[in-house]
Amino acid sequence: MVLLMLKIIILLLLAGILTSLILGFVFFYQDKGRSKRTLYALGVRITLAVILIGVVFYGLATGELTMQAPWL
């Protein structure tokens, strides 16, 4: 159950990072550098990446996630 929750959280964080990346790209070209929305999108992306690293480390430390490739 915990493994499934960790995988869902990781997927949601990855989706959030990708969304923030796309929005930053859109804001950059729409605002032509006159707004801080691109900078805010970068801040959100960095925050989500730090949380993602923390979740992965938590999963590895508790043994819920392993470093072994699933096809081996």
C-alpha positions as CSV (number, residue, x, y, z in Angstrom):
1,M,0.0,0.0,0.0
2,V,2.8,2.4,0.9
3,L,4.7,1.5,-2.3
4,L,1.6,2.4,-4.4
5,M,1.2,5.7,-2.5
6,L,4.9,6.5,-3.1
7,K,4.6,5.8,-6.8
8,I,1.5,7.9,-7.1
9,I,3.2,10.8,-5.3
10,I,6.2,10.5,-7.5
11,L,4.1,10.5,-10.7
12,L,2.1,13.6,-9.5
13,L,5.3,15.5,-8.7
14,L,6.8,14.6,-12.1
15,A,3.5,15.8,-13.7
16,G,3.7,19.0,-11.7
17,I,7.3,19.6,-12.7
18,L,6.4,19.1,-16.4
19,T,3.4,21.4,-16.1
20,S,5.5,24.1,-14.5
21,L,8.1,23.7,-17.2
22,I,5.5,24.1,-20.0
23,L,3.9,27.1,-18.2
24,G,7.2,28.8,-17.8
25,F,7.9,28.4,-21.5
26,V,4.4,29.8,-22.3
27,F,4.9,32.7,-19.9
28,F,8.3,33.5,-21.2
29,Y,7.0,33.9,-24.8
30,Q,3.7,35.6,-23.9
31,D,5.2,38.2,-21.6
32,K,8.4,38.8,-23.5
33,G,10.4,39.2,-20.2
34,R,8.2,41.9,-18.7
35,S,6.6,39.8,-16.0
36,K,7.8,37.7,-13.1
37,R,5.6,34.7,-14.0
38,T,8.5,32.8,-15.6
39,L,10.5,33.3,-12.4
40,Y,7.6,32.1,-10.3
41,A,7.3,29.0,-12.5
42,L,11.0,28.3,-12.0
43,G,10.5,28.6,-8.2
44,V,7.6,26.1,-8.3
45,R,9.6,23.7,-10.5
46,I,12.6,23.8,-8.1
47,T,10.4,23.3,-5.0
48,L,8.7,20.3,-6.6
49,A,12.0,18.9,-7.6
50,V,13.3,19.2,-4.0
51,I,10.2,17.5,-2.7
52,L,10.6,14.8,-5.3
53,I,14.2,14.1,-4.3
54,G,13.0,13.9,-0.6
55,V,10.2,11.5,-1.4
56,V,12.6,9.2,-3.4
57,F,15.2,9.3,-0.6
58,Y,12.4,8.5,1.9
59,G,11.3,5.5,-0.2
60,L,14.9,4.2,-0.5
61,A,15.6,4.7,3.2
62,T,12.5,2.8,4.2
63,G,13.1,0.0,1.7
64,E,9.8,0.6,-0.2
65,L,11.8,1.6,-3.3
66,T,14.7,-0.3,-4.6
67,M,17.5,0.6,-7.0
68,Q,17.1,-2.6,-9.0
69,A,15.7,-2.3,-12.5
70,P,12.4,-4.1,-12.9
71,W,13.5,-6.0,-16.0
72,L,16.4,-7.7,-14.3
